[in-house]
Amino acid sequence: MSVLFQNAFDAALLAFLAGIPERIGYSRDGRRFLLTGRVDFDERAKGLHHIDYYLELLKKAGITPKAQAPWIFLDLEERLYARAVLGVLKRPRYCHQSRGNLRSSKKWLPDRFAEVAALVVHEIGGSVLLLGGPKETGIADEILNKSEWPAVMHHVWAALSLLNLSGKTSLRELIAIIAESDVLLTTIPAPCI
């Protein structure tokens, strides 16, 4: 049996060519004839989050999934690390996490993030953390180079208002920093349509 969570035609074709006798998936994107367990793609499914979208596929296919909320538990050392990193920054601490692997149609432009960050520093008196992995350092640099930032950098307190950690944290360190921050602005994938 193959449960095709992907909506891609080629995923269904691959399962068909592999000779898998039972192929379950949403009947969409021209792959209906390749599926043996066809699940209708309806209006309700269009608005679901990916997790619920996949669980709905299983339910409609007659498989009873066990839904469980994903939780990540941080230990005391990880929380203390994040508090030490963030301790010198003014509150509220606003985090921007870039996503370099999204299609350009799903990206929020760096100048928009820079505009929000400048408002946080100038209007609210808070601080900004730029977060992301090694692939997102270029986006963080773009945000830093936007026209709003030179004005921020002339202030004596600028060092306490901006911290670029893009590409400089492990995944668990990133999670701890986000958990200890006040606001996170990021590009999160939309529902799965």
C-alpha positions as CSV (number, residue, x, y, z in Angstrom):
1,M,0.0,0.0,0.0
2,S,1.1,3.5,-0.8
3,V,-0.5,6.6,0.8
4,L,0.4,9.5,-1.4
5,F,0.4,12.6,0.8
6,Q,2.0,14.6,-2.0
7,N,-0.4,16.0,-4.5
8,A,2.1,15.6,-7.3
9,F,1.2,13.7,-10.4
10,D,4.7,12.1,-10.5
11,A,4.4,10.7,-7.0
12,A,1.2,8.8,-8.1
13,L,2.9,7.7,-11.4
14,L,5.9,6.4,-9.5
15,A,3.7,4.3,-7.2
16,F,1.8,3.0,-10.2
17,L,5.0,2.1,-12.1
18,A,6.5,0.5,-9.0
19,G,3.5,-1.9,-9.1
20,I,2.1,-1.0,-5.7
21,P,-1.3,-2.6,-5.8
22,E,-3.1,-0.1,-3.5
23,R,-2.4,3.6,-4.1
24,I,-4.4,6.0,-1.9
25,G,-4.4,9.8,-2.4
26,Y,-6.4,12.9,-3.1
27,S,-8.0,12.7,-6.6
28,R,-6.6,15.9,-8.0
29,D,-4.0,17.2,-10.4
30,G,-4.9,14.7,-13.1
31,R,-3.9,11.6,-11.2
32,R,-7.3,10.0,-10.6
33,F,-6.6,7.1,-13.0
34,L,-3.4,6.2,-11.2
35,L,-5.1,5.8,-7.8
36,T,-6.9,2.8,-6.5
37,G,-8.1,4.5,-3.3
38,R,-9.4,7.9,-4.6
39,V,-10.2,10.5,-2.0
40,D,-12.2,13.5,-3.3
41,F,-10.6,16.9,-2.9
42,D,-13.4,19.1,-1.7
43,E,-13.9,22.7,-0.6
44,R,-13.3,21.7,3.0
45,A,-9.9,20.2,2.2
46,K,-8.7,23.4,0.5
47,G,-8.6,25.4,3.7
48,L,-7.0,22.8,5.9
49,H,-3.5,23.1,7.4
50,H,-1.0,20.5,6.0
51,I,-1.3,18.3,9.1
52,D,-5.1,18.3,9.1
53,Y,-5.1,17.9,5.3
54,Y,-3.0,14.7,5.6
55,L,-5.1,13.4,8.6
56,E,-8.3,14.0,6.5
57,L,-6.8,11.9,3.7
58,L,-6.3,9.0,6.0
59,K,-9.7,9.3,7.6
60,K,-11.5,9.4,4.2
61,A,-9.4,6.4,3.1
62,G,-10.7,4.4,6.1
63,I,-7.5,4.6,8.2
64,T,-7.9,5.9,11.7
65,P,-5.0,8.2,12.5
66,K,-3.9,9.2,16.0
67,A,-3.7,13.0,16.0
68,Q,-1.1,14.4,18.3
69,A,0.1,18.0,18.8
70,P,3.8,18.3,18.1
71,W,5.7,19.5,21.2
72,I,9.3,20.3,21.5
73,F,10.7,20.4,25.1
74,L,13.7,22.5,25.9
75,D,15.9,21.7,28.8
76,L,17.1,24.3,31.4
77,E,20.5,24.8,29.7
78,E,18.8,25.6,26.4
79,R,16.5,28.2,28.0
80,L,19.3,29.7,30.0
81,Y,21.4,30.0,26.8
82,A,18.6,31.9,25.1
83,R,18.0,34.2,28.0
84,A,21.7,35.0,28.1
85,V,21.7,35.8,24.3
86,L,18.6,37.9,24.6
87,G,19.4,39.5,28.0
88,V,21.1,42.5,26.5
89,L,18.2,43.3,24.2
90,K,15.4,45.8,24.9
91,R,11.9,44.5,25.1
92,P,9.8,43.8,23.2
93,R,12.1,41.4,21.4
94,Y,10.9,40.9,17.8
95,C,12.3,38.0,15.8
96,H,12.2,37.7,12.1
97,Q,12.9,34.3,10.7
98,S,13.7,34.3,7.0
99,R,12.8,31.3,4.8
100,G,15.1,31.1,1.8
101,N,13.6,27.9,0.4
102,L,10.2,29.3,-0.5
103,R,9.1,30.1,-4.0
104,S,9.3,33.8,-4.7
105,S,5.5,34.0,-4.8
106,K,5.4,32.9,-1.2
107,K,8.2,35.2,0.1
108,W,7.6,38.4,2.0
109,L,10.0,41.0,0.6
110,P,13.0,41.9,2.7
111,D,12.1,45.6,2.6
112,R,8.8,44.8,4.3
113,F,10.6,43.0,7.1
114,A,13.0,45.9,7.4
115,E,10.1,48.4,7.6
116,V,8.4,46.4,10.4
117,A,11.8,46.1,12.2
118,A,12.5,49.8,12.0
119,L,9.0,50.5,13.4
120,V,9.7,48.1,16.3
121,V,13.0,50.0,17.1
122,H,11.8,53.6,16.4
123,E,8.2,53.6,17.5
124,I,8.1,50.9,20.2
125,G,11.7,51.1,21.5
126,G,12.1,47.3,21.2
127,S,14.8,45.2,19.6
128,V,15.1,43.0,16.5
129,L,16.6,39.6,16.1
130,L,17.2,38.3,12.6
131,L,17.1,34.5,12.5
132,G,17.5,31.8,10.0
133,G,19.7,29.0,8.8
134,P,22.8,29.3,6.6
135,K,20.7,29.6,3.5
136,E,19.0,32.7,4.9
137,T,22.0,34.8,5.7
138,G,21.7,36.6,2.3
139,I,18.1,37.6,3.2
140,A,19.2,38.9,6.6
141,D,21.9,40.9,4.9
142,E,19.3,42.4,2.5
143,I,17.2,43.4,5.5
144,L,20.2,45.0,7.1
145,N,21.0,47.0,4.0
146,K,17.6,48.5,3.5
147,S,17.3,52.3,3.8
148,E,15.6,52.3,7.3
149,W,18.6,50.7,9.0
150,P,21.3,53.4,8.7
151,A,19.1,55.7,10.7
152,V,18.8,53.0,13.4
153,M,22.5,52.4,13.5
154,H,23.4,56.0,14.3
155,H,21.7,55.7,17.8
156,V,24.0,54.9,20.7
157,W,21.6,52.2,21.8
158,A,21.6,50.5,18.3
159,A,23.8,47.6,19.6
160,L,21.0,46.8,22.0
161,S,18.4,47.0,19.3
162,L,19.6,44.7,16.6
163,L,21.1,41.2,16.7
164,N,21.7,39.2,13.5
165,L,21.9,35.5,14.4
166,S,21.1,34.2,10.9
167,G,23.2,31.1,10.2
168,K,24.7,31.2,13.7
169,T,22.5,29.0,15.8
170,S,21.7,25.3,15.9
171,L,18.1,24.2,15.4
172,R,17.5,23.8,19.2
173,E,19.2,27.1,20.0
174,L,16.9,28.8,17.4
175,I,13.8,27.2,19.1
176,A,15.0,28.4,22.5
177,I,15.5,31.9,21.3
178,I,12.1,32.0,19.6
179,A,10.5,30.6,22.8
180,E,12.1,33.4,24.9
181,S,11.2,36.2,22.5
182,D,8.1,38.3,22.5
183,V,7.1,38.3,18.8
184,L,8.0,36.1,15.8
185,L,7.3,37.3,12.2
186,T,8.0,34.5,9.7
187,T,6.8,33.2,6.4
188,I,4.8,30.1,7.2
189,P,3.5,27.9,4.4
190,A,-0.1,28.6,3.5
191,P,-2.8,25.8,3.5
192,C,-2.0,23.1,1.1
193,I,-3.9,24.1,-2.0
